[in-house]
Amino acid sequence: MPTYIVLMNWTEQGVRDAKDTVDRYEAARPAFEQAGVQFRDIYWTVGPHDLVTTVDAPDEETLSAVLLKLAGAGNLRTTTMRAFSADEMRGVIGKMG
């Protein structure tokens, strides 16, 4: 299953409700899992992003749908990057010809 790094930033609403961030994550997790998206890791960070997550999802469409629904709640905006394991990267390199 593909792995993705999702960088998250709080909106103004998200900052106002920051004290509930862990509870919001725990409440949202079952909906992600029901859609087939599994959290590997989540970190609350200092710097240009407020949260960094690693997730596995069956495809970009599924992950995009779940993240759009999440963003629709108004607390977060996301940036998503496809991540490759060492073995997956060997496959990419092998296709270089």
HUQUI-V795909 format. One record per residue. PSI is psi in radians with two decimals (none if undefined). OMEGA is omega in whole degrees, 0 to 359 (* if undefined). Layout:
PSI_OMEGA ; PSI_OMEGA
This chain:
2.35_180 ; 2.57_178 ; 2.50_181 ; 2.52_169 ; 2.22_179 ; 2.06_177 ; 2.26_184 ; 2.47_175 ; 2.37_177 ; 2.50_168 ; 3.11_176 ; -0.70_177 ; -0.73_179 ; -0.67_178 ; -0.75_179 ; -0.58_182 ; 0.41_185 ; -0.56_181 ; -0.33_181 ; 0.14_189 ; -0.72_180 ; -0.72_178 ; -0.69_179 ; -0.72_177 ; -0.86_182 ; -0.60_179 ; -0.59_182 ; -0.45_186 ; -0.80_180 ; -0.64_178 ; -0.68_176 ; -0.84_183 ; -0.66_178 ; -0.56_178 ; -0.08_179 ; 0.17_180 ; 2.14_183 ; 2.23_174 ; 2.26_171 ; -0.84_182 ; 2.67_170 ; 2.37_179 ; 2.40_170 ; 2.22_192 ; 2.86_174 ; 2.31_181 ; -2.62_186 ; -0.25_179 ; 2.55_183 ; -0.53_177 ; 2.59_174 ; 2.22_180 ; 2.69_170 ; 2.18_182 ; 2.70_170 ; 2.36_179 ; 2.62_182 ; -0.52_180 ; 2.97_182 ; -0.64_182 ; -0.78_180 ; -0.83_180 ; -0.75_180 ; -0.73_180 ; -0.77_181 ; -0.73_181 ; -0.61_176 ; -0.71_177 ; -0.74_178 ; -0.83_180 ; -0.55_179 ; -0.36_177 ; -0.28_173 ; 0.07_183 ; -0.41_188 ; 2.69_166 ; 2.54_186 ; 2.72_169 ; 2.27_186 ; 2.40_177 ; 2.37_174 ; 2.33_180 ; 2.50_180 ; 2.33_172 ; 3.00_178 ; -0.77_180 ; -0.73_178 ; -0.68_180 ; -0.61_175 ; -0.68_177 ; -0.70_177 ; -0.82_181 ; -0.67_180 ; -0.43_179 ; -0.03_181 ; -0.35_177 ; none_*
